[in-house]
Amino acid sequence: MASRAERLAYAGVQAARVAFYGAHYLVARMAARDAFSAIDITRHEFPTLHETLTAMRVLFAKDLANAEAGLYPLPLDIVDEMRRARASLYYLQDIPRVAARRKRRGYDDIAAHGDGLPRYYRQNFHFQTDGYLSGESARLYDFQVEALFAGTADAMRRRAFVPLAHFLRSRNPARATLLDVGAGTGRFLAFVKQAQPRLKVAALDLSAPYLDRARRLLSAHRNVRYLNAPAEAMPLASVSVDAAISIYLFHELPPHVRIAVAREIARVLKPGGLFVLADTIQYGDVPHCDGLIATFPDLLHEPYYESFARSDLGELFDAAGLMLAGTDIAYLTKIWVFEKKRRARSRKAMQ
């Protein structure tokens, strides 16, 4: 159990994060006020401020409880928080560019760049500068996500580690491998290595600049492999990883690519292996947030989001050979837990 001082420190850090990143969200929203003013709020249901703050409190209470249960270290790295906060100036400088791009619907600025990359990937998701194709974009990404979720993104990601923590308790971490599909800047894997330093991890991402950022972030850790490749064609042997996770990737994949990625994840997982998918909530998961889901694609250019928000991921992964074992809602993130079906024993072995 955490001490009273540690609990107070945790509460103080999370309150400061919400205030700091929430202020940056409000600045970005003011810059995009024309887009927000065009939303017909009578057609959609949106959360009230009370509902939002209550959901945040529940998220942080469960985060603290998970840390106290020994599932991962208590997140109290003040030095890291201050280092990440230094991206504030770059974020604020980029807001006018993002706002101008949103106003002119400039989501195709990088279509001619990124030779060899899939066409669906060469666009300005979130109207962000350079899409996912530059070091500048990689430097800003984690700050942008925290600002979008008003300082709750890390806590939602940590919730996705809970089923992995339970899974690893029955295994030797030094002999197990975790694959992060769409690892981005390596932020989640850096947290994983703090919780399980002996665990072998693989960071797979289609963006070379983002993987370069991940290499720097994870440079102090051993047993890390980097794979610059598409999730629909992983350069990994079949049945070669014990567990896999994917965070905020699937809503940016076209439907046919989601199917291919699900098959690849099932292929590389060992029988009895675990896959954790963390992405945004879908329609009906939190009814008073359906308005956020409905307006999100246009506000932030998410061309495949609407189909994702209505898709049956249990059915999708079942067809690939992964069985849905459970789901969890962590504020605005939904977590699906899948298990790879074990091979049936042969008739001769059963006799």
C-alpha positions in Angstrom: 0.0 0.0 0.0 1.2 3.5 -0.7 1.8 5.8 2.2 -0.4 8.8 2.9 2.4 11.0 1.6 2.6 9.0 -1.6 -1.1 9.2 -2.1 -1.2 12.9 -1.7 1.8 13.2 -4.1 -0.1 11.1 -6.6 -3.2 13.2 -6.3 -1.2 16.4 -6.6 0.7 15.2 -9.7 -2.5 14.1 -11.5 -4.4 17.3 -10.6 -1.4 19.4 -11.9 -1.4 17.3 -15.1 -5.1 17.8 -15.7 -4.8 21.6 -15.1 -1.7 21.9 -17.3 -2.7 19.8 -20.3 -6.3 20.9 -19.9 -5.3 24.5 -20.4 -3.4 23.5 -23.6 -6.6 21.7 -24.8 -8.6 24.9 -24.2 -6.1 27.0 -26.2 -6.3 24.5 -29.1 -10.1 24.5 -28.9 -10.2 28.4 -29.0 -8.1 28.3 -32.1 -10.6 25.9 -33.7 -13.7 27.7 -32.4 -15.1 28.0 -35.9 -15.1 24.2 -36.2 -16.7 23.7 -32.8 -19.3 26.3 -33.4 -20.5 24.4 -36.5 -21.4 21.4 -34.4 -25.2 20.9 -34.0 -25.2 20.0 -30.3 -28.9 19.3 -30.4 -28.3 16.2 -32.5 -25.8 14.6 -30.1 -25.4 13.8 -26.4 -22.3 15.3 -24.8 -20.9 14.8 -21.2 -21.4 17.5 -18.7 -18.5 19.0 -16.8 -19.6 17.1 -13.7 -19.7 13.8 -15.6 -16.3 14.4 -17.1 -14.7 15.2 -13.8 -16.3 12.3 -12.1 -15.0 9.9 -14.8 -11.5 11.4 -14.4 -11.7 10.8 -10.6 -12.7 7.2 -11.2 -9.9 6.7 -13.7 -7.3 8.0 -11.2 -8.7 6.1 -8.3 -8.4 2.8 -10.2 -4.9 3.8 -11.4 -3.8 4.4 -7.8 -5.4 1.1 -6.7 -3.6 -0.8 -9.4 -0.3 0.6 -8.4 -1.0 -0.2 -4.7 -1.8 -3.7 -5.8 1.7 -4.0 -7.2 0.7 -4.2 -10.8 3.1 -1.4 -11.8 5.1 1.4 -10.0 3.3 4.4 -8.6 3.7 7.1 -11.4 5.5 9.8 -9.4 8.4 10.7 -11.8 8.4 14.5 -11.4 11.6 14.9 -13.4 10.0 13.1 -16.4 6.9 15.1 -16.1 8.9 18.4 -16.2 10.9 17.1 -19.2 7.8 16.3 -21.2 6.2 19.6 -20.3 9.0 21.4 -22.1 7.2 20.5 -25.4 4.6 23.1 -24.5 6.2 25.9 -26.5 6.4 23.7 -29.6 2.8 22.6 -29.2 1.6 26.2 -28.9 3.6 27.3 -31.9 2.0 24.5 -33.9 -1.6 25.2 -33.0 -2.0 28.0 -35.7 -0.7 25.6 -38.4 -3.1 22.8 -37.3 -6.0 25.3 -37.2 -5.3 26.6 -40.6 -5.0 23.1 -42.0 -8.3 22.2 -40.4 -10.0 25.3 -41.9 -8.9 24.5 -45.4 -9.4 20.7 -44.9 -5.7 20.2 -45.6 -5.5 16.5 -44.6 -3.6 15.5 -47.8 -0.4 17.7 -47.5 1.9 14.7 -47.2 0.3 12.5 -49.9 3.3 12.8 -52.2 5.8 12.0 -49.4 6.7 8.7 -47.7 7.6 6.6 -50.7 6.8 3.0 -50.2 4.4 3.7 -47.4 0.7 2.6 -47.8 -1.6 5.3 -49.2 -3.9 5.2 -46.2 -1.0 6.2 -44.0 0.3 9.2 -46.0 -2.2 11.8 -44.7 -2.4 14.3 -41.9 -4.3 12.5 -39.3 -5.6 15.0 -36.7 -4.6 17.6 -39.3 -1.2 17.4 -37.5 1.9 18.9 -39.2 3.8 16.3 -41.3 1.4 13.5 -40.3 3.6 10.7 -38.8 6.4 11.3 -41.2 8.9 13.7 -39.4 11.0 14.0 -36.3 9.1 17.2 -35.5 5.8 15.3 -35.5 7.3 12.6 -33.2 8.6 15.2 -30.8 5.1 16.7 -30.5 3.0 13.6 -30.5 2.9 12.6 -26.9 2.2 16.1 -25.8 -0.6 16.4 -28.3 -2.3 13.3 -27.0 -2.1 14.4 -23.4 -3.5 17.8 -24.4 -6.3 16.1 -26.3 -7.3 14.0 -23.3 -6.6 16.8 -20.7 -3.8 14.9 -19.0 -5.5 11.5 -18.7 -3.8 9.7 -21.5 -1.0 8.0 -19.5 -3.5 6.8 -16.9 -5.7 5.3 -19.6 -2.6 3.6 -21.2 -1.6 2.2 -17.8 -5.0 0.6 -17.5 -4.2 -1.4 -20.6 -1.2 -2.9 -18.9 -3.3 -4.5 -16.1 -4.3 -7.7 -18.0 -0.7 -8.0 -19.2 0.6 -7.7 -15.6 -1.8 -10.6 -14.5 -0.7 -12.6 -17.6 3.0 -12.2 -16.8 2.6 -13.2 -13.1 2.3 -16.9 -14.3 5.4 -16.6 -16.5 9.0 -15.9 -16.3 9.3 -12.3 -17.7 12.9 -12.9 -18.8 11.7 -15.6 -21.2 8.6 -13.8 -22.4 8.2 -11.4 -25.3 5.7 -8.5 -25.6 5.0 -6.9 -29.0 3.7 -3.4 -29.2 1.9 -3.0 -32.5 2.0 0.7 -33.5 4.5 1.5 -30.7 5.0 5.1 -31.9 7.5 7.0 -29.7 7.8 4.1 -27.3 6.1 5.9 -24.4 4.1 2.8 -23.4 7.0 0.4 -23.7 9.2 2.8 -21.5 6.5 2.4 -18.8 6.4 -1.4 -19.4 10.2 -1.7 -18.9 9.9 0.2 -15.6 7.3 -2.3 -14.4 9.0 -5.4 -15.9 12.7 -4.6 -16.7 13.6 -8.2 -17.7 10.7 -8.5 -20.2 11.8 -8.7 -23.8 9.8 -6.2 -25.9 9.5 -5.4 -29.6 8.4 -2.0 -30.9 6.8 -2.2 -34.3 5.8 1.0 -36.2 5.5 2.2 -39.7 7.1 5.6 -39.0 10.9 5.6 -39.0 11.0 9.0 -37.2 8.8 7.8 -34.5 10.9 4.6 -34.0 14.0 6.8 -33.8 12.3 8.7 -31.0 11.5 5.4 -29.3 15.1 4.3 -29.6 16.2 7.4 -27.7 13.5 7.0 -25.1 14.3 3.3 -24.5 18.1 3.6 -24.9 18.7 2.7 -21.2 16.8 -0.5 -21.4 18.0 -3.9 -22.6 16.1 -6.6 -24.7 14.3 -4.1 -26.9 13.8 -4.8 -30.7 12.7 -2.2 -33.2 10.7 -3.1 -36.3 10.0 -0.5 -39.0 7.2 -2.3 -40.8 3.4 -2.2 -41.4 1.3 -4.1 -38.9 -0.4 -5.9 -41.7 2.9 -7.5 -42.8 5.0 -8.1 -39.6 8.6 -9.3 -40.1 8.1 -11.8 -37.3 8.0 -15.6 -37.3 4.7 -17.3 -36.6 4.0 -18.2 -32.9 7.0 -16.1 -31.8 5.6 -13.7 -29.2 3.8 -14.4 -25.9 1.7 -11.3 -25.7 0.9 -8.3 -27.9 -0.7 -4.9 -27.3 -1.9 -2.1 -29.6 -2.8 1.4 -28.3 -4.8 3.9 -30.4 -3.9 2.3 -33.7 -7.0 0.5 -34.9 -9.2 3.5 -35.3 -6.7 4.8 -37.9 -6.8 1.7 -40.0 -9.2 1.2 -43.0 -11.6 -1.8 -42.4 -9.8 -4.2 -44.7 -6.4 -3.4 -43.0 -7.9 -4.0 -39.6 -8.8 -7.5 -40.8 -5.2 -8.1 -42.1 -3.7 -6.8 -38.8 -5.9 -9.0 -36.7 -4.7 -12.0 -38.7 -1.1 -11.0 -38.3 -1.4 -10.6 -34.6 -3.1 -14.0 -34.3 -0.3 -15.5 -36.5 2.6 -14.2 -34.4 1.1 -15.0 -31.0 1.9 -18.3 -29.4 -1.1 -20.6 -28.5 -2.5 -19.4 -25.2 -1.0 -15.9 -25.8 -2.6 -12.7 -24.9 -3.5 -9.6 -27.0 -4.7 -6.4 -25.5 -6.3 -3.7 -27.7 -6.7 -0.2 -26.2 -8.5 2.3 -28.3 -11.3 4.8 -28.0 -14.7 4.0 -26.7 -17.4 3.0 -29.2 -21.0 4.0 -29.7 -23.1 2.9 -26.7 -20.1 2.2 -24.3 -20.7 5.5 -22.5 -24.0 6.8 -23.9 -23.5 10.5 -22.8 -20.2 10.5 -24.8 -21.8 9.4 -28.1 -21.7 13.1 -29.3 -17.9 13.1 -28.9 -17.6 10.0 -31.0 -19.9 11.4 -33.7 -18.0 14.7 -34.0 -14.5 13.4 -33.6 -13.8 12.3 -37.2 -14.4 15.7 -38.8 -12.9 17.8 -36.0 -9.6 15.9 -36.1 -9.6 14.2 -39.5 -10.1 10.6 -38.7 -11.3 9.1 -41.9 -11.7 5.5 -40.6 -13.0 6.3 -37.2 -16.7 6.1 -37.8 -16.4 2.6 -39.1 -14.2 1.7 -36.1 -16.7 3.1 -33.6 -19.4 0.9 -35.0 -17.4 -2.3 -35.6 -17.7 -5.5 -33.7 -14.1 -6.2 -32.7 -15.0 -9.4 -30.9 -16.2 -10.8 -34.1 -13.3 -9.4 -36.1 -10.7 -11.1 -33.9 -12.7 -14.3 -33.4 -12.5 -14.8 -37.2 -8.7 -14.5 -36.9 -8.5 -17.0 -34.1 -8.5 -14.8 -31.0 -11.2 -15.2 -28.4 -12.6 -12.2 -26.5 -11.9 -12.7 -22.8 -13.1 -9.4 -21.5 -13.4 -5.6 -21.8 -12.8 -2.6 -19.6 -13.7 1.1 -19.9 -11.1 3.6 -18.7 -12.6 7.0 -19.1 -12.5 7.6 -22.9 -10.5 4.4 -23.7 -11.9 0.9 -24.2 -9.7 -2.1 -23.5 -10.4 -5.5 -25.2 -8.5 -8.6 -24.0 -8.2 -11.5 -26.4 -6.6 -14.9 -25.9 -5.3 -17.1 -28.7 -7.1 -20.4 -28.9 -4.9 -23.3 -28.0 -4.5 -26.1 -30.5 -6.8 -29.0 -29.8 -4.9 -32.1 -28.7 -4.6 -34.8 -31.3 -7.1 -37.8 -31.1 -4.1 -40.1 -30.5 -2.9 -38.0 -27.6 -6.3 -38.0 -26.0 -6.7 -41.8 -26.0 
